[in-house]
Protein backbone atom coordinates (compact mmCIF):
# COMPACT_ATOMS: atom_id res chain seq x y z
CA UNK A 1 0.00 0.00 0.00
CA UNK A 2 1.33 3.38 -0.99
CA UNK A 3 0.69 6.49 1.05
CA UNK A 4 -2.38 8.41 -0.15
CA UNK A 5 -3.16 10.41 3.01
CA UNK A 6 -1.12 13.61 3.40
CA UNK A 7 0.14 14.99 6.70
CA UNK A 8 -2.53 17.69 7.04
CA UNK A 9 -5.26 15.23 6.08
CA UNK A 10 -3.81 12.78 8.62
CA UNK A 11 -4.14 15.34 11.41
CA UNK A 12 -7.70 16.20 10.36
CA UNK A 13 -8.65 12.52 10.32
CA UNK A 14 -7.30 11.97 13.83
CA UNK A 15 -9.21 14.99 15.16
CA UNK A 16 -12.43 13.97 13.40
CA UNK A 17 -12.10 10.41 14.64
CA UNK A 18 -11.49 11.51 18.21
CA UNK A 19 -14.50 13.82 18.00
CA UNK A 20 -16.72 10.97 16.80
CA UNK A 21 -15.44 8.66 19.53
CA UNK A 22 -15.99 11.36 22.15
CA UNK A 23 -19.51 12.18 20.97
CA UNK A 24 -20.36 8.49 20.79
CA UNK A 25 -19.05 7.92 24.31
CA UNK A 26 -20.86 10.97 25.68
CA UNK A 27 -24.22 9.98 24.21
CA UNK A 28 -23.58 6.25 24.73
CA UNK A 29 -23.90 5.46 21.02
CA UNK A 30 -21.47 2.60 20.45
CA UNK A 31 -21.93 2.62 16.66
CA UNK A 32 -20.85 6.26 16.42
CA UNK A 33 -17.84 5.62 18.64
CA UNK A 34 -16.87 2.62 16.50
CA UNK A 35 -17.32 4.71 13.35
CA UNK A 36 -14.79 7.17 14.76
CA UNK A 37 -12.13 4.46 14.74
CA UNK A 38 -12.13 4.32 10.93
CA UNK A 39 -10.61 7.78 10.30
CA UNK A 40 -8.12 7.16 13.12
CA UNK A 41 -7.03 3.86 11.57
CA UNK A 42 -6.68 5.37 8.09
CA UNK A 43 -4.61 8.19 9.57
CA UNK A 44 -2.28 5.74 11.31
CA UNK A 45 -1.57 3.67 8.19
CA UNK A 46 -1.78 6.77 5.91
CA UNK A 47 -3.79 4.85 3.33
CA UNK A 48 -7.51 5.23 2.64
CA UNK A 49 -9.47 2.91 0.35
CA UNK A 50 -11.87 5.70 -0.62
CA UNK A 51 -8.96 7.93 -1.67
CA UNK A 52 -7.58 5.03 -3.69
CA UNK A 53 -10.97 4.41 -5.35
CA UNK A 54 -11.37 8.01 -6.49
CA UNK A 55 -7.71 8.36 -7.45
CA UNK A 56 -6.81 11.00 -4.88
CA UNK A 57 -3.27 11.03 -3.48
CA UNK A 58 -2.57 13.56 -0.74
CA UNK A 59 1.05 12.42 -0.39
CA UNK A 60 2.07 13.75 -3.80
CA UNK A 61 2.32 17.33 -2.55
CA UNK A 62 3.44 16.48 0.96
CA UNK A 63 6.76 18.12 1.88
CA UNK A 64 7.51 15.19 4.23
CA UNK A 65 7.61 12.74 1.34
CA UNK A 66 9.65 14.89 -1.04
CA UNK A 67 12.43 16.15 1.22
CA UNK A 68 15.41 13.99 2.11
CA UNK A 69 16.25 13.51 5.75
CA UNK A 70 19.94 13.97 6.53
Buried (B, 14 or more C-beta within 10 A) or exposed (E): EEBBBBBEBBEBBBEBBEEBBEEBEEEEEEEBBEBBEBBBEBBEEBBBEEBEEEEBBBBEEBEEEEEEEE
